[in-house]
Amino acid sequence: MLAGKRFKLSAPTLALDTVDGKRIAVNVPGGDIIKVVSGPRHGDRMVDVLWEGRIVVMFADDVDVRGIEIRDQSATA
């Protein structure tokens, strides 16, 4: 389960954000830190992540492949 874990992205990764009620694609730069706040739920391939103070949606596989888990609790998302 990814929920509650923090990751540093090793490469730019696509995410979906909501702006003015519309979903838009955003590029989360490599090196940025994200925190998975929920998901993936049973049968769901997406996770909600906290990035730069907002919640965006990413593919769980992208987090698994491009994310390096941060176990040190002093790092921030």
A tleap script that builds the chain and sets N, CA, C and O, in Angstrom:
source leaprc.protein.ff14SB
mol = sequence {
  NMET LEU ALA GLY LYS ARG PHE LYS LEU SER
  ALA PRO THR LEU ALA LEU ASP THR VAL ASP
  GLY LYS ARG ILE ALA VAL ASN VAL PRO GLY
  GLY ASP ILE ILE LYS VAL VAL SER GLY PRO
  ARG HIE GLY ASP ARG MET VAL ASP VAL LEU
  TRP GLU GLY ARG ILE VAL VAL MET PHE ALA
  ASP ASP VAL ASP VAL ARG GLY ILE GLU ILE
  ARG ASP GLN SER ALA THR CALA
}
set mol.1.N position { 0.842 -1.189 0.000 }
set mol.1.CA position { 0.000 0.000 0.000 }
set mol.1.C position { 0.882 1.247 0.000 }
set mol.1.O position { 1.865 1.315 0.739 }
set mol.2.N position { 0.538 2.215 -0.814 }
set mol.2.CA position { 1.340 3.424 -0.956 }
set mol.2.C position { 0.897 4.557 -0.033 }
set mol.2.O position { 1.688 5.452 0.266 }
set mol.3.N position { -0.340 4.531 0.417 }
set mol.3.CA position { -0.889 5.640 1.207 }
set mol.3.C position { -0.024 5.932 2.430 }
set mol.3.O position { 0.363 5.027 3.170 }
set mol.4.N position { 0.269 7.220 2.623 }
set mol.4.CA position { 1.071 7.665 3.752 }
set mol.4.C position { 2.561 7.703 3.483 }
set mol.4.O position { 3.318 8.229 4.299 }
set mol.5.N position { 2.999 7.162 2.364 }
set mol.5.CA position { 4.430 7.128 2.050 }
set mol.5.C position { 4.826 8.352 1.229 }
set mol.5.O position { 4.025 8.902 0.473 }
set mol.6.N position { 6.077 8.761 1.398 }
set mol.6.CA position { 6.637 9.880 0.647 }
set mol.6.C position { 7.695 9.374 -0.317 }
set mol.6.O position { 8.418 8.420 -0.030 }
set mol.7.N position { 7.771 10.034 -1.470 }
set mol.7.CA position { 8.689 9.612 -2.523 }
set mol.7.C position { 9.357 10.821 -3.149 }
set mol.7.O position { 8.756 11.889 -3.265 }
set mol.8.N position { 10.609 10.640 -3.551 }
set mol.8.CA position { 11.306 11.620 -4.378 }
set mol.8.C position { 11.284 11.060 -5.790 }
set mol.8.O position { 11.704 9.925 -6.017 }
set mol.9.N position { 10.796 11.848 -6.738 }
set mol.9.CA position { 10.693 11.374 -8.118 }
set mol.9.C position { 12.046 11.420 -8.804 }
set mol.9.O position { 12.760 12.419 -8.714 }
set mol.10.N position { 12.399 10.344 -9.488 }
set mol.10.CA position { 13.681 10.265 -10.185 }
set mol.10.C position { 13.612 10.837 -11.594 }
set mol.10.O position { 14.643 11.059 -12.228 }
set mol.11.N position { 12.402 11.076 -12.085 }
set mol.11.CA position { 12.206 11.608 -13.442 }
set mol.11.C position { 10.895 12.379 -13.473 }
set mol.11.O position { 10.030 12.155 -12.627 }
set mol.12.N position { 10.734 13.283 -14.434 }
set mol.12.CA position { 9.457 13.991 -14.554 }
set mol.12.C position { 8.307 12.995 -14.707 }
set mol.12.O position { 8.443 11.968 -15.371 }
set mol.13.N position { 7.175 13.316 -14.081 }
set mol.13.CA position { 6.051 12.385 -14.041 }
set mol.13.C position { 4.740 13.140 -14.269 }
set mol.13.O position { 4.532 14.219 -13.714 }
set mol.14.N position { 3.877 12.574 -15.075 }
set mol.14.CA position { 2.587 13.170 -15.382 }
set mol.14.C position { 1.634 13.042 -14.195 }
set mol.14.O position { 1.587 12.006 -13.533 }
set mol.15.N position { 0.880 14.101 -13.938 }
set mol.15.CA position { -0.163 14.089 -12.909 }
set mol.15.C position { -1.373 14.830 -13.458 }
set mol.15.O position { -1.266 15.569 -14.436 }
set mol.16.N position { -2.514 14.632 -12.829 }
set mol.16.CA position { -3.727 15.354 -13.189 }
set mol.16.C position { -4.105 16.286 -12.049 }
set mol.16.O position { -4.168 15.874 -10.890 }
set mol.17.N position { -4.355 17.540 -12.386 }
set mol.17.CA position { -4.757 18.555 -11.424 }
set mol.17.C position { -6.148 19.043 -11.824 }
set mol.17.O position { -6.574 18.851 -12.963 }
set mol.18.N position { -6.844 19.667 -10.896 }
set mol.18.CA position { -8.136 20.258 -11.196 }
set mol.18.C position { -8.008 21.775 -11.100 }
set mol.18.O position { -7.654 22.309 -10.049 }
set mol.19.N position { -8.294 22.459 -12.193 }
set mol.19.CA position { -8.227 23.918 -12.249 }
set mol.19.C position { -9.557 24.414 -12.810 }
set mol.19.O position { -9.962 24.030 -13.907 }
set mol.20.N position { -10.224 25.263 -12.050 }
set mol.20.CA position { -11.532 25.793 -12.460 }
set mol.20.C position { -12.504 24.676 -12.828 }
set mol.20.O position { -13.274 24.799 -13.780 }
set mol.21.N position { -12.459 23.582 -12.061 }
set mol.21.CA position { -13.375 22.471 -12.276 }
set mol.21.C position { -13.029 21.553 -13.429 }
set mol.21.O position { -13.792 20.638 -13.739 }
set mol.22.N position { -11.890 21.778 -14.073 }
set mol.22.CA position { -11.478 20.950 -15.209 }
set mol.22.C position { -10.178 20.235 -14.886 }
set mol.22.O position { -9.292 20.793 -14.239 }
set mol.23.N position { -10.074 18.990 -15.343 }
set mol.23.CA position { -8.844 18.217 -15.164 }
set mol.23.C position { -7.831 18.645 -16.211 }
set mol.23.O position { -8.139 18.717 -17.400 }
set mol.24.N position { -6.610 18.928 -15.750 }
set mol.24.CA position { -5.531 19.271 -16.679 }
set mol.24.C position { -4.303 18.434 -16.337 }
set mol.24.O position { -4.088 18.065 -15.183 }
set mol.25.N position { -3.516 18.145 -17.343 }
set mol.25.CA position { -2.265 17.411 -17.141 }
set mol.25.C position { -1.187 18.384 -16.695 }
set mol.25.O position { -1.046 19.474 -17.250 }
set mol.26.N position { -0.429 17.978 -15.685 }
set mol.26.CA position { 0.720 18.761 -15.224 }
set mol.26.C position { 1.925 17.848 -15.149 }
set mol.26.O position { 1.788 16.638 -14.969 }
set mol.27.N position { 3.094 18.423 -15.287 }
set mol.27.CA position { 4.335 17.662 -15.228 }
set mol.27.C position { 4.987 17.922 -13.885 }
set mol.27.O position { 5.380 19.053 -13.598 }
set mol.28.N position { 5.107 16.897 -13.058 }
set mol.28.CA position { 5.791 17.012 -11.775 }
set mol.28.C position { 7.270 16.749 -12.056 }
set mol.28.O position { 7.627 15.659 -12.501 }
set mol.29.N position { 8.128 17.728 -11.802 }
set mol.29.CA position { 9.548 17.579 -12.156 }
set mol.29.C position { 10.251 16.467 -11.368 }
set mol.29.O position { 9.911 16.184 -10.219 }
set mol.30.N position { 11.232 15.851 -12.016 }
set mol.30.CA position { 12.094 14.917 -11.317 }
set mol.30.C position { 12.794 15.645 -10.180 }
set mol.30.O position { 13.172 16.808 -10.326 }
set mol.31.N position { 12.968 14.980 -9.063 }
set mol.31.CA position { 13.591 15.583 -7.890 }
set mol.31.C position { 12.586 16.121 -6.892 }
set mol.31.O position { 12.934 16.348 -5.733 }
set mol.32.N position { 11.329 16.335 -7.321 }
set mol.32.CA position { 10.305 16.816 -6.402 }
set mol.32.C position { 9.851 15.698 -5.469 }
set mol.32.O position { 9.929 14.515 -5.798 }
set mol.33.N position { 9.378 16.105 -4.307 }
set mol.33.CA position { 8.896 15.151 -3.301 }
set mol.33.C position { 7.377 15.172 -3.295 }
set mol.33.O position { 6.754 16.233 -3.297 }
set mol.34.N position { 6.790 13.975 -3.288 }
set mol.34.CA position { 5.340 13.820 -3.211 }
set mol.34.C position { 5.001 12.939 -2.022 }
set mol.34.O position { 5.834 12.163 -1.554 }
set mol.35.N position { 3.777 13.064 -1.540 }
set mol.35.CA position { 3.282 12.187 -0.484 }
set mol.35.C position { 1.964 11.598 -0.956 }
set mol.35.O position { 1.053 12.335 -1.333 }
set mol.36.N position { 1.854 10.277 -0.937 }
set mol.36.CA position { 0.614 9.610 -1.329 }
set mol.36.C position { -0.365 9.749 -0.167 }
set mol.36.O position { -0.086 9.297 0.944 }
set mol.37.N position { -1.506 10.372 -0.423 }
set mol.37.CA position { -2.480 10.596 0.641 }
set mol.37.C position { -3.617 9.586 0.608 }
set mol.37.O position { -4.265 9.361 1.631 }
set mol.38.N position { -3.874 8.970 -0.548 }
set mol.38.CA position { -4.866 7.897 -0.603 }
set mol.38.C position { -4.671 7.059 -1.858 }
set mol.38.O position { -4.172 7.524 -2.883 }
set mol.39.N position { -5.086 5.799 -1.731 }
set mol.39.CA position { -5.042 4.886 -2.857 }
set mol.39.C position { -3.749 4.076 -2.886 }
set mol.39.O position { -2.879 4.278 -2.039 }
set mol.40.N position { -3.615 3.195 -3.813 }
set mol.40.CA position { -4.705 2.861 -4.725 }
set mol.40.C position { -5.741 1.994 -4.021 }
set mol.40.O position { -5.412 1.154 -3.184 }
set mol.41.N position { -6.986 2.217 -4.379 }
set mol.41.CA position { -8.059 1.387 -3.852 }
set mol.41.C position { -8.151 0.118 -4.697 }
set mol.41.O position { -7.612 0.060 -5.803 }
set mol.42.N position { -8.821 -0.877 -4.182 }
set mol.42.CA position { -8.953 -2.157 -4.880 }
set mol.42.C position { -9.423 -1.938 -6.319 }
set mol.42.O position { -10.490 -1.369 -6.550 }
set mol.43.N position { -8.631 -2.385 -7.266 }
set mol.43.CA position { -8.971 -2.282 -8.677 }
set mol.43.C position { -8.694 -0.922 -9.293 }
set mol.43.O position { -8.951 -0.719 -10.479 }
set mol.44.N position { -8.174 0.013 -8.506 }
set mol.44.CA position { -7.895 1.359 -9.004 }
set mol.44.C position { -6.406 1.486 -9.263 }
set mol.44.O position { -5.592 0.982 -8.489 }
set mol.45.N position { -6.051 2.153 -10.340 }
set mol.45.CA position { -4.641 2.324 -10.681 }
set mol.45.C position { -4.128 3.712 -10.350 }
set mol.45.O position { -2.967 4.021 -10.619 }
set mol.46.N position { -4.976 4.561 -9.767 }
set mol.46.CA position { -4.620 5.942 -9.488 }
set mol.46.C position { -4.449 6.169 -7.988 }
set mol.46.O position { -5.062 5.490 -7.163 }
set mol.47.N position { -3.595 7.148 -7.656 }
set mol.47.CA position { -3.401 7.558 -6.263 }
set mol.47.C position { -3.497 9.080 -6.183 }
set mol.47.O position { -3.145 9.789 -7.126 }
set mol.48.N position { -3.976 9.563 -5.053 }
set mol.48.CA position { -3.981 10.991 -4.777 }
set mol.48.C position { -2.675 11.313 -4.071 }
set mol.48.O position { -2.298 10.642 -3.110 }
set mol.49.N position { -1.982 12.348 -4.551 }
set mol.49.CA position { -0.709 12.724 -3.938 }
set mol.49.C position { -0.708 14.207 -3.595 }
set mol.49.O position { -1.342 15.023 -4.265 }
set mol.50.N position { 0.022 14.533 -2.530 }
set mol.50.CA position { 0.241 15.916 -2.149 }
set mol.50.C position { 1.533 16.366 -2.806 }
set mol.50.O position { 2.592 15.770 -2.607 }
set mol.51.N position { 1.426 17.435 -3.597 }
set mol.51.CA position { 2.588 17.987 -4.302 }
set mol.51.C position { 2.449 19.498 -4.297 }
set mol.51.O position { 1.435 20.033 -4.746 }
set mol.52.N position { 3.451 20.180 -3.799 }
set mol.52.CA position { 3.464 21.643 -3.731 }
set mol.52.C position { 2.191 22.205 -3.099 }
set mol.52.O position { 1.647 23.206 -3.564 }
set mol.53.N position { 1.725 21.553 -2.040 }
set mol.53.CA position { 0.586 22.046 -1.281 }
set mol.53.C position { -0.773 21.774 -1.890 }
set mol.53.O position { -1.780 22.275 -1.389 }
set mol.54.N position { -0.829 21.002 -2.950 }
set mol.54.CA position { -2.127 20.669 -3.542 }
set mol.54.C position { -2.210 19.182 -3.834 }
set mol.54.O position { -1.195 18.492 -3.933 }
set mol.55.N position { -3.431 18.705 -3.969 }
set mol.55.CA position { -3.664 17.290 -4.251 }
set mol.55.C position { -3.794 17.116 -5.764 }
set mol.55.O position { -4.612 17.769 -6.412 }
set mol.56.N position { -2.974 16.227 -6.308 }
set mol.56.CA position { -3.051 15.849 -7.717 }
set mol.56.C position { -3.176 14.337 -7.787 }
set mol.56.O position { -2.981 13.647 -6.786 }
set mol.57.N position { -3.499 13.827 -8.958 }
set mol.57.CA position { -3.696 12.384 -9.155 }
set mol.57.C position { -2.595 11.855 -10.066 }
set mol.57.O position { -2.275 12.457 -11.091 }
set mol.58.N position { -2.019 10.712 -9.673 }
set mol.58.CA position { -0.977 10.070 -10.478 }
set mol.58.C position { -1.291 8.581 -10.614 }
set mol.58.O position { -2.047 8.011 -9.826 }
set mol.59.N position { -0.698 7.977 -11.622 }
set mol.59.CA position { -0.776 6.520 -11.737 }
set mol.59.C position { 0.102 5.903 -10.649 }
set mol.59.O position { 1.237 6.330 -10.434 }
set mol.60.N position { -0.434 4.902 -9.974 }
set mol.60.CA position { 0.324 4.207 -8.930 }
set mol.60.C position { 1.592 3.591 -9.511 }
set mol.60.O position { 2.633 3.588 -8.855 }
set mol.61.N position { 1.517 3.071 -10.733 }
set mol.61.CA position { 2.699 2.478 -11.376 }
set mol.61.C position { 3.802 3.510 -11.572 }
set mol.61.O position { 4.980 3.193 -11.411 }
set mol.62.N position { 3.432 4.749 -11.921 }
set mol.62.CA position { 4.434 5.801 -12.093 }
set mol.62.C position { 5.149 6.093 -10.781 }
set mol.62.O position { 6.363 6.297 -10.756 }
set mol.63.N position { 4.383 6.113 -9.686 }
set mol.63.CA position { 4.993 6.345 -8.372 }
set mol.63.C position { 5.934 5.188 -8.036 }
set mol.63.O position { 7.035 5.412 -7.533 }
set mol.64.N position { 5.508 3.955 -8.311 }
set mol.64.CA position { 6.350 2.776 -8.042 }
set mol.64.C position { 7.642 2.801 -8.858 }
set mol.64.O position { 8.716 2.505 -8.335 }
set mol.65.N position { 7.538 3.153 -10.136 }
set mol.65.CA position { 8.688 3.091 -11.044 }
set mol.65.C position { 9.618 4.288 -10.863 }
set mol.65.O position { 10.839 4.127 -10.843 }
set mol.66.N position { 9.051 5.486 -10.732 }
set mol.66.CA position { 9.874 6.706 -10.698 }
set mol.66.C position { 10.103 7.256 -9.306 }
set mol.66.O position { 10.882 8.193 -9.131 }
set mol.67.N position { 9.440 6.690 -8.315 }
set mol.67.CA position { 9.568 7.205 -6.957 }
set mol.67.C position { 10.564 6.427 -6.125 }
set mol.67.O position { 10.598 5.197 -6.160 }
set mol.68.N position { 11.375 7.158 -5.376 }
set mol.68.CA position { 12.305 6.556 -4.423 }
set mol.68.C position { 11.750 6.892 -3.044 }
set mol.68.O position { 11.667 8.061 -2.665 }
set mol.69.N position { 11.373 5.862 -2.304 }
set mol.69.CA position { 10.716 6.110 -1.014 }
set mol.69.C position { 11.645 6.847 -0.052 }
set mol.69.O position { 12.828 6.528 0.062 }
set mol.70.N position { 11.091 7.821 0.622 }
set mol.70.CA position { 11.813 8.591 1.649 }
set mol.70.C position { 11.352 8.070 3.000 }
set mol.70.O position { 10.180 8.183 3.356 }
set mol.71.N position { 12.271 7.509 3.732 }
set mol.71.CA position { 11.924 6.959 5.043 }
set mol.71.C position { 12.227 7.924 6.181 }
set mol.71.O position { 11.737 7.744 7.295 }
set mol.72.N position { 13.037 8.952 5.906 }
set mol.72.CA position { 13.396 9.954 6.908 }
set mol.72.C position { 12.213 10.894 7.111 }
set mol.72.O position { 11.817 11.592 6.177 }
set mol.73.N position { 11.651 10.924 8.297 }
set mol.73.CA position { 10.476 11.729 8.577 }
set mol.73.C position { 10.746 13.222 8.593 }
set mol.73.O position { 9.797 14.002 8.658 }
set mol.74.N position { 11.998 13.655 8.536 }
set mol.74.CA position { 12.295 15.082 8.592 }
set mol.74.C position { 12.136 15.772 7.240 }
set mol.74.O position { 12.038 16.998 7.190 }
set mol.75.N position { 12.107 15.011 6.139 }
set mol.75.CA position { 11.908 15.608 4.817 }
set mol.75.C position { 10.449 16.024 4.684 }
set mol.75.O position { 9.576 15.401 5.289 }
set mol.76.N position { 10.170 17.058 3.908 }
set mol.76.CA position { 8.799 17.535 3.754 }
set mol.76.C position { 8.304 17.322 2.343 }
set mol.76.O position { 9.082 17.227 1.394 }
set mol.77.N position { 6.988 17.248 2.229 }
set mol.77.CA position { 6.355 17.098 0.902 }
set mol.77.C position { 5.743 18.405 0.498 }
set mol.77.O position { 5.159 18.506 -0.581 }
savepdb mol mol.pdb
quit
